[in-house]
Amino acid sequence: MTTTQRMYRVIKRQVITEKAADDAGRRNAYHFAVPTDANKVEIRQAIEKLFEVKVVSVNTLRVRGKWRRRGYTTGTTRPWKKAMVTLAEGHTIDTF
C-alpha cells in the first residue's frame, strides 16, 4: 500500500456533533473517525496533505462500544478511535 492510499484510509469520516461544531468555532479543532491502529503522526500527515492546512496538535481517544439489545440478543457496537485535530489560525476545513 502506498503512502497516499494509507492517508485516504486514515481519515474515515468527519464526526459532526454539537460538541464538534462548538469545538470548531471556539478553538479551530475538527473531529475525525480514524482506524484504531493509526497514530498521531499519521493523522497529522494525512490531514495536512488531504486538506492542505497546517496542523498545530492532534489529540486522540478510543471510544468504547455501547451495549445494545435487540430482542433477546445483546451485544456491543463497534469500538472506534476519534482524533481531534487543532489547526493553525487562519486555516479551516469546510464541514457542511
Stockholm file with secondary structure:
# STOCKHOLM 1.0

chainA/1-96         MTTTQRMYRVIKRQVITEKAADDAGRRNAYHFAVPTDANKVEIRQAIEKLFEVKVVSVNTLRVRGKWRRRGYTTGTTRPWKKAMVTLAEGHTIDTF
#=GR chainA/1-96 SS CCHHHHHHHHCCEECCCHHHHHHHHHHCEEEEEECTTCCHHHHHHHHHHHHCCCEEEEEEEEECCCEEEETTEEEECCCEEEEEEEECTTCCCCCC
#=GC SS_cons        CCHHHHHHHHCCEECCCHHHHHHHHHHCEEEEEECTTCCHHHHHHHHHHHHCCCEEEEEEEEECCCEEEETTEEEECCCEEEEEEEECTTCCCCCC
//
